[in-house]
Amino acid sequence: MKKFVTSILFLALAVVASAQSSIQVQVHNVVSVDEDFRVVFVIEGENSASDFNWECPEDFDLLIGPMESSSRSVSIINGKRTSSRTVSYTYVLKPRSEGEFILPPATAMVKGNQIQSSPATVKVLNQSNSGAVQSNPGNSSQQGVASDPSASSGNQRPSSSSQNANYGEIILDLSLDRTSVVVGQPVNATLKIYQRANLSGFENADFPSFNGFWSQEVEAPTNIDFKREEYKGKIYDAAVLRRYVLIPQQTGDIVIDPATLTCLVNVRVQSRTGSIFDGFFDDYTTVRKKVESKAVTVHVSALPAGAPASFGGGVGKFSISARLSKPTLKAHEANSLIVTVTGRGNVSLIEQPKVEFPLDMEVYDTKVTDKTSKGSLSGSKEFEFPFIPRSPGDFTIEPVNYSYYDVEQGRYVTVSTKAIDFTVEKGADLPETVVSGGVIQKDVRNLGQDIRFISTKPASFSSKGAFFISSPLFVALYLLILLLSCVVWYVVRAVQSRRSDTVGMKTRKATKKALRQLKSADAYLKQNLPAAFYEELHKSLVGFIADKMNMPMSELSKENIASRLVECGVSEEIATDYAGLLDECEFARYAPSSDNSQMRSHYEKAAELISTIDSSMKTAKKKAPVALALVCFLTIGSGLNAAELPAEPASSGTQNPETYSENLWEKANQAYSEGRWEDAAADYSMIVSLGMESARLYYNLGNALYKSGSLSGAIVNYRRALKLDSSFEDASYNLDFVRSLTQDRIEEVPEFILKTWVRKLCYSLSADMWAVLALVFLVLLCVFILLFFLSRTVAGKRAGFILAILFLLLEGACLGFAIHQKNGYLVQDEAVVTVPVISVKSSPSAEGTSNLFILHEGAELKLIDTVGDWCNIEIADGRQGWVEARGIEVI
């Protein structure tokens, strides 16, 4: 049906075209001054023309015209009758002078519309045209000429009087559009024959072989069509025998050998009978005339030095494009990259451009398609690169560069395609999980494996990078243990010293002793015995000072007592009252009076003074220790408060980060349980972005990323979980499982057995657990150090020394393990490959370096150094190299 409609449309267009009238002009483009030539105007169309008009220009003489002739043709197509009328108007002109002239257009009226011809150009030469073949301008082909110059003209009768024949002029010419080129620059070659004779055919044609050129025959006409042309100032009938495209392949002067051709010429032989009818009965004979073209030399220069590495031999002007044959790619399915070079020049000889495919792509032999038409210098060449991607993921084909030599600019030009980004999906033969056979118990087969489920317990978030060993709380507890140990040592030593200090004991018991003596005085007071009362009162006052200040009885004068009291921190007023009371006691003892009314006031005053002096002396002694203890407790209290307070208080109107993180935790766990892996991964990642972390958080994030299809993301987060808690069994199991799905199998270099044992011991507990044990062992260490220093027995000191050494080693090991795990977490010296495939190069550069080996997604690396956007890495088997930082993620 579609073909039928197309045919109807073509027929309709043909009918419409035939119905339209037009004026065609037929005239020689070159004539001589003494030549009469014809100008024919032809009007074709269904409708008849009227009012034809053409004005002969002044440069020509109008000899005849116009001569009108007409014809009509009728055609019937699919039952529809159409007719066409052809009217011709002929003029015979003669030039008045030489030069190049323009014949004005002719006009006519067709159904009320004016039509006109195109202007024609006629070149008039000042030469004789007696030798030229006169031909109809409407049909310039020479009659009787063989259709192929290489074919024989048949049996021709040889001339018996060829010596009288007039051969005319015949020239065979090989012309080039340029004779100085560079290697690879196309040259157009045309072989023509020019003649002013009566040719009947050709034979024995020998065309050039074009040694040193890549050649292609563009035109080889089967019918030799002669047309008038000017050649070296003369008029000839010329015809094209061959056209070629030549591309030089070597430098230097290359000579193109002459072409040869034998022409069959009809020569008139005049009769010699002397009859008046000789002109009517002249005989013609065919003679052979061999013509030869001149040898042509082409100077071919070498291309300039310094061609780019992407130079593909192209000379001319080109552009390049690239595309994938299939927009959708899957692993292990064939696809093709099609690179097309389009332009003008030596298109057929351009070489295949270099394409850098992503690693892990199997590339096969290139298919080349030349889409240049025969003999054309313009076209395109298509290069199809079949390849098969072996790994899913996002890939990029870098821009394809192609360099060519631009003759017009005289320099090399480089064109490039755009980078092609594409995604390779998992193929049908890549399962989501790996089924592994094996037997767990007798007659129970392991049908499949998968990662363990997420942790739904509270995650107990902490600030990112926060460890108990480096927290203010740990420092405060450590200092508190040491301070308490010092306090215990000080207290015990003080108790022991007080027990062994008789003077101090006497001083401390002075107040109690004085108060007991006051009770005896109080008994005498009640019995109203003044002498005995004042005797006991005086003894208690003097004995109190002697015991309290450790003064001998010989120095207990009132002046010494007052001055010593002031030195011990007692006020001068109390010291004076104390000395006055001693005077009153002595006076009452040695000068008794009948008035005993002051005994009660003296007794009360003595008790008050003794109590006041004792409290004043105690206060003075306790000021320095109390101040020191106050400073210590304030320091420890500030450390504890710093450990308990958050780093930044939540602003008003903003949800607490910890509360928000807990809400996200519950939301993510719910999404994971419902199979919405991407949503769960996004919520877990949001908690991490808030500056929170925990081993369970990283474990759950790794699970969500694995379920979403990211092996590298799962490995990174399982490793981070184990860095925080090396004893996390579920994270260790899932990490081993995901590692089994990666493509690279790298043999680890065995390490020293002792180092392995120490490392396993270090990571048998988390860093926080080791820090807690360090505090416990510090307490025990301090206990046994106190035992060593405070014990009064040899066995106690020996036990304290041995156990103190033991717990010192344990406490140091715990501290070392905790610090090692913390430093191992903070030092980012490990990474995981996150792209489907990455090339490990010998130096940190994309150019001028070689590929050492390739790694696939999930491969674990050790970072050695970083230079710009490149990282120096080492894999488990000891091999090293450089990779781009964008293709890895630091753990």
Stockholm file with secondary structure:
# STOCKHOLM 1.0

chainA/1-891         MKKFVTSILFLALAVVASAQSSIQVQVHNVVSVDEDFRVVFVIEGENSASDFNWECPEDFDLLIGPMESSSRSVSIINGKRTSSRTVSYTYVLKPRSEGEFILPPATAMVKGNQIQSSPATVKVLNQSNSGAVQSNPGNSSQQGVASDPSASSGNQRPSSSSQNANYGEIILDLSLDRTSVVVGQPVNATLKIYQRANLSGFENADFPSFNGFWSQEVEAPTNIDFKREEYKGKIYDAAVLRRYVLIPQQTGDIVIDPATLTCLVNVRVQSRTGSIFDGFFDDYTTVRKKVESKAVTVHVSALPAGAPASFGGGVGKFSISARLSKPTLKAHEANSLIVTVTGRGNVSLIEQPKVEFPLDMEVYDTKVTDKTSKGSLSGSKEFEFPFIPRSPGDFTIEPVNYSYYDVEQGRYVTVSTKAIDFTVEKGADLPETVVSGGVIQKDVRNLGQDIRFISTKPASFSSKGAFFISSPLFVALYLLILLLSCVVWYVVRAVQSRRSDTVGMKTRKATKKALRQLKSADAYLKQNLPAAFYEELHKSLVGFIADKMNMPMSELSKENIASRLVECGVSEEIATDYAGLLDECEFARYAPSSDNSQMRSHYEKAAELISTIDSSMKTAKKKAPVALALVCFLTIGSGLNAAELPAEPASSGTQNPETYSENLWEKANQAYSEGRWEDAAADYSMIVSLGMESARLYYNLGNALYKSGSLSGAIVNYRRALKLDSSFEDASYNLDFVRSLTQDRIEEVPEFILKTWVRKLCYSLSADMWAVLALVFLVLLCVFILLFFLSRTVAGKRAGFILAILFLLLEGACLGFAIHQKNGYLVQDEAVVTVPVISVKSSPSAEGTSNLFILHEGAELKLIDTVGDWCNIEIADGRQGWVEARGIEVI
#=GR chainA/1-891 SS CHHHHHHHHHHHHHHHHHHSCEEEEECCSEEETTCCEEEEEEEEESSCCEEEECCCCTTEEEEEEEEEEEEEEEEEETTEEEEEEEEEEEEEEEESSCEEEEECCCEEEETTEEEECCCEEEEEESSCCTTSCCCCTTCCCCTTCCSCTTSCCCCCCCCSCGGGCCCCEEEEEEEESCSEEETTCCEEEEEEEEEESCEEEEEEEECCCCTTEEEEEEECCSSCCCEEEEETTEEEEEEEEEEEEEEECSCEEEEECCCEEEEEEEEEECCCSCCTTTTTSCEEEEEEEEEECCCEEEEEECCCSCCCTTEEEEEEEEEEEEEESCSSEETTCCEEEEEEEEEEESGGGCCCCCCCCCTTEEECCCEEEECCCTTCSEEEEEEEEEEEECSCEEEEECCCEEEEEETTTTEEEEEECCCEEEEEECCTTCCSSCCCCCEEETTEECCCCCCCCCCCSCCCCEETTCCGGGSHHHHHHHHHHHHHHHHHHHHHHHHHHHHHCHHHHHHHTHHHHHHHHHHHHHHHHHHTCHHHHHHHHHHHHHHHHHHHHTCCGGGCCHHHHHHHHHHTTCCHHHHHHHHHHHHHHHHHHHSCCSCCTTHHHHHHHHHHHHHHHHHHHHHHHHHHHHHHHHHHHHHHHHHHHHHHSCSSCCCTTSCCHHHHHHHHHHHHHHHHHTTCHHHHHHHHHHHHHTTEECHHHHHHHHHHHHHTTCHHHHHHHHHHHHHHCTTCHHHHHHHHHHHTTSSCCCCCCCCCHHHHHHHHHHTTSCHHHHHHHHHHHHHHHHHHHHHHHHCCSHHHHHHHHHHHHHHHHHHHHHHHHHHHHHHHHHSCCEEEECSSEEEEESSSCSSSCCEEEEEETTCEEEEEEEETTEEEEECTTSCEEEEEGGGEEEC
#=GC SS_cons         CHHHHHHHHHHHHHHHHHHSCEEEEECCSEEETTCCEEEEEEEEESSCCEEEECCCCTTEEEEEEEEEEEEEEEEEETTEEEEEEEEEEEEEEEESSCEEEEECCCEEEETTEEEECCCEEEEEESSCCTTSCCCCTTCCCCTTCCSCTTSCCCCCCCCSCGGGCCCCEEEEEEEESCSEEETTCCEEEEEEEEEESCEEEEEEEECCCCTTEEEEEEECCSSCCCEEEEETTEEEEEEEEEEEEEEECSCEEEEECCCEEEEEEEEEECCCSCCTTTTTSCEEEEEEEEEECCCEEEEEECCCSCCCTTEEEEEEEEEEEEEESCSSEETTCCEEEEEEEEEEESGGGCCCCCCCCCTTEEECCCEEEECCCTTCSEEEEEEEEEEEECSCEEEEECCCEEEEEETTTTEEEEEECCCEEEEEECCTTCCSSCCCCCEEETTEECCCCCCCCCCCSCCCCEETTCCGGGSHHHHHHHHHHHHHHHHHHHHHHHHHHHHHCHHHHHHHTHHHHHHHHHHHHHHHHHHTCHHHHHHHHHHHHHHHHHHHHTCCGGGCCHHHHHHHHHHTTCCHHHHHHHHHHHHHHHHHHHSCCSCCTTHHHHHHHHHHHHHHHHHHHHHHHHHHHHHHHHHHHHHHHHHHHHHHSCSSCCCTTSCCHHHHHHHHHHHHHHHHHTTCHHHHHHHHHHHHHTTEECHHHHHHHHHHHHHTTCHHHHHHHHHHHHHHCTTCHHHHHHHHHHHTTSSCCCCCCCCCHHHHHHHHHHTTSCHHHHHHHHHHHHHHHHHHHHHHHHCCSHHHHHHHHHHHHHHHHHHHHHHHHHHHHHHHHHSCCEEEECSSEEEEESSSCSSSCCEEEEEETTCEEEEEEEETTEEEEECTTSCEEEEEGGGEEEC
//
